[in-house]
Amino acid sequence: MTSLVTKVRAMDRQKLESLFTSSAFLITSGLTFVNLFVLANALGDDGRGLVAAAYGNTIVLGWAFQIGIPAAAAYFAKDIDNRRIAMTSWAMMLTGALPMALLLIPFYLWQLGGETFTEGGETVQRWYIAFIVLQLFNGPFLSSVLWLRGTGNLVRFNALLALPQLLITVGYVGLWILGQLTVNSALASTFTSLVIGWVVGLTATKSWPGRGFSKDIFNEVRSYGLRAWVGNLSFFVSLRFDQLLLVGFVDPGELGVYAAAAAISTLASPIARGVAQAVQPFIRKATSDQERVWRIQSSFRQVGVISLGILALMGATAWFIIPFVLGERFEPAVGLLLILLPGAWATDVTQVLGTALSQFDKPEWASKAQIASAVATAVGLFALVPTLGVTGAAITTSVAYWVGFLASYYYWRKLQGMISRGEITGATAERTENNAELV
């Protein structure tokens, strides 16, 4: 026991925080799989597909409505206080997210006219609209939480970020035990859990609207956020657009099977996210660009090796695990999973490269790489889904993830050259306005 404690204390703090954050993300991801199991067994393929359509599809919209401000909150956390970040996020919700939500009304109507929502009925359609409205508040919540990560407040960051998912799981399991888990009750529980989790997060970080707005800070944070937003949105379009499009082409049962395969393929993703999140404050606080590059490279290797091992194990055991856990009706998910796994590795390591580019004030480069991935996703889906259905979606998604990885790696090599020539630095100076009186 003494030897173990000594080894833990001797670990580089970045590795220790990566381990802690990845573990927290793995637990949260594990809750997602608990939800998948409960919904699949209680609601069947069609019910699971309806929940994915009414709630899961709006997750992409939530990322669109953020306008990149959470990424900016993490980047500027060392230099700008939380009140000014919070007020910027609320201002961006009103001036950016709300107009965007209104412009997307034709898209909502197209989805509501698809086979999934037609079969689901008016109740599921109303829940879909309710989740769209709720997602407008996703940006302010995540901005407050990611500001904590940027300052190195590890425990509060992980606790507040995991709270909504924990509440969703508790709600599903409780309703299942009571025999009351239906599509409607599942969606109601999800909605309530998100509201409670986000309210707790905003309250705990004192991020509700109030004093602290600064026009100069708003313009600076908005500029960074918009450059990061295009990439973040493109990444989640690549991640979820397959399911968004499938709503209009396949029945709820097929969508439920594909959603299961897609969720399982992300099993190693929490580790990549944890490492990428953990390295951010160390990059920002490093005393030299050489140290920054070293930390990024070590994180890249760490994610690449661990992700490859986990995904290879998944591929070797999927034929047994998926039918055993989810039932024989989910056997078609095995083939879809095998197609998705190579792309899953690519997107895992891309998360570290995207963090590296963003922390050297080049979020637009990360955005360009993700735009390439999103374009590949859109082209492939529209070409293959009408004829191949969910198989076409899996092929397209895996290929598109590799497009994003190769583009990100190209920009990372370019950035390394600029760093070695002294043309760019990851160092920033603290804003003196932080000490001014809040208005």
C-alpha positions in Angstrom: 0.0 0.0 0.0 2.8 2.4 0.9 4.5 1.6 -2.5 1.3 2.5 -4.3 0.9 5.8 -2.5 4.5 6.7 -3.3 4.0 5.9 -7.0 0.8 8.0 -7.2 2.5 11.0 -5.5 5.4 10.7 -7.9 3.2 10.9 -11.0 3.3 14.0 -13.1 0.3 16.0 -12.0 -1.0 16.2 -15.6 -1.1 12.4 -15.8 -2.8 12.2 -12.4 -5.5 14.7 -13.5 -5.9 13.0 -16.8 -6.5 9.7 -14.9 -9.0 11.4 -12.5 -10.9 13.2 -15.3 -10.9 10.2 -17.6 -12.2 8.0 -14.8 -15.0 10.5 -14.1 -15.9 10.6 -17.8 -15.8 6.8 -18.0 -18.3 6.7 -15.1 -20.5 9.1 -16.9 -20.2 7.2 -20.1 -21.0 4.0 -18.1 -24.2 5.7 -17.0 -25.1 6.2 -20.7 -24.7 2.5 -21.3 -26.9 1.8 -18.3 -29.5 4.1 -19.9 -29.1 2.2 -23.2 -29.7 -1.1 -21.4 -32.7 0.0 -19.4 -34.4 1.7 -22.4 -33.7 -1.2 -24.7 -35.2 -3.7 -22.3 -38.1 -1.6 -21.2 -39.1 0.1 -24.4 -37.8 -2.2 -27.2 -36.3 -1.1 -30.5 -39.0 1.4 -31.4 -39.2 3.0 -28.0 -35.4 3.4 -27.8 -35.5 4.9 -31.3 -38.2 7.4 -30.3 -36.2 8.6 -27.3 -33.1 9.0 -29.5 -35.2 11.0 -32.0 -36.8 13.3 -29.5 -33.9 14.0 -27.2 -30.7 12.6 -28.7 -31.1 14.5 -31.9 -31.3 17.8 -30.1 -27.8 17.4 -28.6 -26.3 18.6 -31.9 -28.5 21.6 -31.7 -27.3 22.3 -28.2 -23.7 22.4 -29.4 -24.8 24.7 -32.3 -26.4 27.0 -29.8 -23.2 27.4 -27.7 -21.6 29.6 -30.4 -18.2 28.3 -29.1 -18.3 30.2 -25.8 -17.7 27.2 -23.6 -14.4 26.5 -25.5 -13.5 30.2 -25.0 -14.3 30.0 -21.3 -11.8 27.2 -20.9 -9.2 29.1 -22.9 -9.5 32.4 -21.1 -10.1 31.0 -17.6 -6.6 31.8 -16.5 -7.0 35.4 -17.6 -10.7 36.4 -17.3 -13.0 36.0 -14.2 -16.1 33.9 -14.3 -18.6 36.8 -14.0 -17.4 38.3 -17.3 -17.4 34.9 -19.0 -20.9 34.2 -17.7 -22.3 37.5 -18.9 -20.7 36.9 -22.3 -22.3 33.5 -22.6 -25.8 34.9 -21.7 -25.3 37.8 -24.2 -24.3 35.3 -26.9 -27.4 33.2 -26.1 -29.6 36.2 -26.9 -27.7 37.5 -29.9 -26.6 34.3 -31.4 -28.3 31.1 -30.2 -31.9 32.4 -30.2 -31.7 33.8 -33.8 -30.1 30.6 -34.9 -32.9 28.5 -33.3 -35.5 30.5 -35.1 -33.7 30.2 -38.5 -33.7 26.4 -38.1 -37.5 26.1 -37.9 -37.7 24.6 -41.4 -35.3 21.9 -40.4 -37.4 21.1 -37.3 -40.5 20.8 -39.5 -38.7 18.5 -41.9 -37.7 16.2 -39.0 -41.2 16.2 -37.5 -42.5 15.1 -40.9 -40.2 12.0 -40.9 -41.3 8.4 -40.3 -40.0 8.3 -36.8 -41.9 11.3 -35.5 -45.0 10.3 -37.5 -45.1 7.0 -35.8 -44.3 8.6 -32.4 -47.3 10.8 -32.4 -47.9 14.3 -31.1 -46.5 13.7 -27.6 -43.0 12.8 -28.9 -43.2 15.7 -31.3 -43.9 18.1 -28.4 -41.0 16.7 -26.4 -38.7 17.3 -29.4 -39.7 21.0 -29.4 -39.3 21.3 -25.7 -35.8 19.9 -25.8 -34.9 22.3 -28.6 -35.9 25.2 -26.3 -34.0 23.8 -23.4 -30.8 23.4 -25.4 -30.7 27.2 -25.7 -29.4 27.2 -22.1 -26.7 24.6 -22.7 -24.1 27.3 -23.6 -24.3 29.2 -20.3 -24.2 26.0 -18.3 -21.2 24.5 -20.1 -19.4 27.9 -20.1 -19.6 28.0 -16.3 -18.4 24.4 -15.9 -15.5 24.6 -18.4 -14.3 27.8 -16.8 -13.8 25.7 -13.7 -11.7 23.2 -15.7 -9.6 26.0 -17.2 -8.8 27.2 -13.7 -7.8 23.7 -12.5 -10.8 23.2 -10.2 -11.0 19.5 -11.0 -13.4 18.2 -8.5 -16.2 20.8 -9.0 -15.7 20.6 -12.8 -16.3 16.8 -12.9 -19.1 16.8 -10.4 -21.2 19.5 -12.1 -20.6 18.1 -15.5 -21.6 14.6 -14.5 -24.7 15.7 -12.5 -27.3 15.9 -15.3 -26.3 12.4 -16.7 -26.4 11.0 -13.2 -29.9 12.3 -12.6 -31.1 11.0 -16.0 -29.8 7.5 -15.0 -31.4 7.6 -11.6 -34.7 8.6 -13.2 -34.7 5.8 -15.8 -33.7 3.1 -13.3 -36.3 4.3 -10.8 -39.1 4.4 -13.3 -38.0 0.9 -14.6 -38.1 -0.6 -11.1 -41.6 0.9 -10.5 -42.8 -0.4 -13.9 -43.5 3.1 -15.1 -40.9 3.6 -17.8 -42.6 4.5 -21.0 -41.4 6.7 -23.9 -43.3 9.7 -22.4 -42.0 9.2 -18.8 -38.4 8.6 -20.1 -38.5 11.9 -22.0 -40.1 13.8 -19.1 -37.5 12.4 -16.7 -34.7 13.4 -19.1 -36.0 16.9 -19.4 -36.4 17.3 -15.6 -32.9 15.9 -15.0 -31.3 18.4 -17.4 -33.1 21.3 -15.9 -32.1 20.4 -12.3 -28.5 19.7 -13.3 -28.1 22.9 -15.3 -29.7 25.0 -12.5 -27.4 23.5 -9.9 -24.4 24.2 -12.1 -25.3 27.8 -12.8 -26.1 28.4 -9.2 -23.0 26.7 -7.8 -20.7 28.8 -10.1 -22.8 32.0 -9.6 -23.2 32.2 -13.4 -26.8 33.6 -13.6 -27.4 36.8 -15.5 -26.4 39.9 -13.4 -23.4 42.2 -13.0 -20.1 41.9 -14.9 -20.8 42.5 -18.5 -17.8 44.0 -20.4 -18.1 45.0 -24.1 -14.3 44.5 -24.6 -14.3 41.1 -23.0 -17.5 40.2 -24.9 -15.8 41.0 -28.2 -12.6 39.2 -27.4 -14.4 36.0 -26.1 -16.9 36.1 -29.0 -14.0 36.3 -31.5 -12.3 33.2 -30.1 -15.6 31.5 -29.6 -16.7 31.9 -33.2 -13.4 30.6 -34.5 -13.8 27.5 -32.2 -17.5 27.2 -32.8 -17.4 26.2 -36.4 -15.1 23.3 -35.6 -17.0 22.2 -32.5 -20.2 22.3 -34.4 -18.7 20.4 -37.3 -17.4 17.8 -35.0 -20.8 17.1 -33.5 -22.4 17.3 -36.9 -20.0 14.4 -37.8 -20.8 12.7 -34.5 -24.6 13.0 -34.7 -25.7 14.0 -38.2 -26.0 10.3 -39.2 -28.8 9.9 -36.6 -30.4 13.2 -37.6 -30.6 12.1 -41.2 -31.7 8.5 -40.4 -34.8 9.9 -38.7 -36.1 10.7 -42.2 -35.1 7.4 -43.9 -35.5 4.5 -41.5 -38.0 3.2 -39.0 -37.6 3.6 -35.2 -36.4 0.0 -34.8 -33.4 0.4 -37.2 -32.6 3.8 -35.7 -32.6 2.2 -32.2 -30.1 -0.5 -33.4 -27.8 2.0 -35.0 -28.0 4.4 -32.0 -26.8 1.4 -29.9 -23.9 0.6 -32.2 -22.9 4.3 -32.3 -23.0 4.6 -28.6 -20.9 1.5 -28.0 -18.3 2.7 -30.5 -17.6 5.7 -28.2 -16.6 3.6 -25.3 -13.0 4.8 -25.4 -14.0 8.4 -26.1 -14.3 9.4 -22.4 -10.6 8.7 -22.0 -9.7 10.9 -24.9 -12.0 13.6 -23.6 -10.5 13.3 -20.1 -6.9 13.6 -21.4 -7.8 16.5 -23.7 -9.6 18.3 -20.8 -6.8 17.7 -18.3 -4.0 18.9 -20.5 -5.7 22.3 -21.2 -4.8 24.2 -18.0 -1.2 22.7 -18.1 -0.7 24.1 -21.6 -2.0 27.5 -20.5 0.2 27.6 -17.4 3.3 26.1 -18.9 6.4 28.3 -18.7 7.7 27.6 -22.2 6.4 26.5 -25.6 8.7 23.5 -25.5 6.9 22.3 -22.4 3.5 22.9 -24.0 4.5 20.8 -27.0 5.9 18.0 -24.8 2.6 17.8 -22.8 0.6 17.7 -26.0 2.7 14.9 -27.6 2.6 12.8 -24.4 -1.2 13.2 -24.3 -1.5 12.2 -28.0 0.5 9.0 -27.5 -1.4 8.2 -24.4 -4.8 8.5 -26.0 -3.6 6.7 -29.2 -2.4 3.6 -27.3 -5.2 3.3 -24.8 -8.0 3.9 -27.4 -6.5 1.3 -29.8 -6.4 -1.3 -27.0 -10.0 -0.7 -25.9 -11.4 -0.6 -29.4 -9.6 -3.7 -30.4 -11.0 -5.6 -27.4 -14.4 -4.4 -28.2 -14.2 -5.6 -31.8 -13.0 -9.0 -30.7 -15.8 -9.5 -28.2 -18.8 -7.6 -29.8 -20.3 -10.8 -31.3 -20.9 -12.1 -27.8 -21.3 -9.0 -25.6 -23.9 -7.1 -27.6 -26.5 -9.9 -27.9 -25.8 -11.0 -24.3 -26.3 -7.5 -22.8 -28.9 -6.0 -25.2 -30.7 -9.1 -26.5 -30.6 -11.0 -29.8 -32.6 -8.3 -31.6 -29.5 -6.1 -31.4 -27.3 -8.6 -33.3 -27.3 -6.3 -36.4 -25.4 -3.7 -34.2 -22.3 -6.0 -34.2 -21.6 -5.5 -37.9 -22.3 -1.7 -37.6 -19.9 -1.5 -34.7 -17.1 -3.1 -36.5 -17.5 -0.6 -39.3 -17.5 2.3 -36.8 -14.5 1.3 -34.7 -11.7 2.5 -37.0 -13.3 5.9 -37.1 -13.8 5.9 -33.4 -10.0 5.6 -32.9 -9.4 8.5 -35.3 -11.9 10.8 -33.6 -10.4 9.9 -30.2 -6.9 11.1 -31.1 -8.3 14.1 -33.0 -9.7 15.5 -29.7 -6.2 15.9 -28.4 -5.0 17.5 -31.6 -7.9 19.9 -31.6 -7.1 20.9 -28.0 -3.5 21.5 -29.0 -4.5 23.9 -31.9 -7.0 25.7 -29.8 -4.6 26.3 -26.9 -2.2 28.0 -29.2 -4.9 30.4 -30.3 -5.5 28.6 -33.6 -9.1 27.3 -33.1 -9.8 28.1 -36.7 -7.4 25.4 -37.8 -9.1 22.9 -35.7 -12.4 24.2 -37.2 -11.1 23.7 -40.7 -10.2 20.1 -40.0 -13.6 19.4 -38.5 -15.3 21.2 -41.4 -13.6 18.7 -43.8 -14.9 15.9 -41.6 -18.4 17.4 -41.6 -18.4 17.8 -45.4 -17.3 14.2 -45.9 -20.1 13.2 -43.5 -22.8 15.1 -45.3 -21.7 14.0 -48.8 -21.4 10.3 -47.8 -24.7 10.2 -45.9 -26.7 11.7 -48.7 -25.0 9.4 -51.2 -25.2 6.1 -49.2 -28.1 6.3 -46.6 -31.0 6.3 -49.2 -29.7 3.0 -50.6 -27.7 1.3 -47.8 -29.5 2.7 -44.8 -27.7 2.3 -41.5 -24.8 0.5 -43.1 -24.2 3.5 -45.3 -24.3 5.7 -42.3 -21.7 3.6 -40.5 -19.3 3.6 -43.5 -19.6 7.3 -44.0 -19.1 8.2 -40.3 -15.9 6.1 -40.0 -14.4 7.5 -43.2 -15.3 11.1 -42.2 -13.6 10.7 -38.8 -10.4 9.8 -40.6 -10.7 12.8 -42.8 -10.9 15.0 -39.7 -7.9 13.2 -38.1 -5.7 13.6 -41.1 -6.5 17.3 -41.5 -5.9 17.9 -37.8 -2.6 16.2 -37.9 -1.6 18.3 -40.9 -2.3 21.5 -39.0 -0.6 20.2 -35.9 2.6 19.6 -37.9 2.3 23.1 -39.4 1.9 24.5 -35.9 5.0 22.7 -34.6 7.0 24.3 -37.4 5.8 27.8 -36.4 6.6 27.2 -32.8 10.1 26.0 -33.6 10.7 29.2 -35.6 9.3 31.4 -32.9 6.4 32.6 -35.0 3.7 31.7 -32.5 3.4 31.1 -28.7 0.9 29.7 -26.3 1.6 32.3 -23.6 -1.0 35.0 -22.8 -1.2 37.9 -20.4 -3.8 38.4 -17.7 -6.4 41.1 -18.4 -6.1 44.0 -16.1 -9.8 44.7 -16.4 -10.5 41.7 -14.2 -9.6 43.8 -11.3 -12.0 46.6 -12.2 -15.4 47.0 -10.5 -18.1 44.9 -12.0 -20.9 46.8 -13.7 
